[in-house]
Amino acid sequence: MCFLESMILLGGIANIVSGLAFLIKPDIVKSLLKIDFDPFANPLIGRFAAGVIVAFGCGYVYTYFWSLHNLSLLALGTCVRYWMAILCVYYYAKKKLDPRLFCLVAGEAFFFAAAFSIYIWRAGG
């Protein structure tokens, strides 16, 4: 198993765990980072987003075990992660995002987006 393939599995596990954590204990970020953050300020959107995070995680795990050459879900997930990193930078620059949350979310999003991008580039070429 190469490093980039392991990032697919790790990304899947991270998505599933974080999505379920937000569904089960929405104030987990607040208690871990000691910041005021409510992912369910709008409960419908918050639960939907948490479910989408879990669904992407399941898709990455599926891709890792059964379909490493199917790059479509990874490409979509990569775009979503870059979008999250861009949003984090924007809101951090506007002083509307706590630095600890910025490091956690933007760092994770950019790390996996870069790893998935490299994997897609190598697999496609």
ABEGO torsion letter per residue (X at the ends): XBAAAAAAAAAAAAAAAAAAAAAABAAAAAAAAGBBBBAAABAAAAAAAAAAAAAAAAAAAAAAAABAABAAAAAAAAAAAAAAAAAAAAAAAAGABBAAAAAAAAAAAAAAAAAAAAAAAAAAX
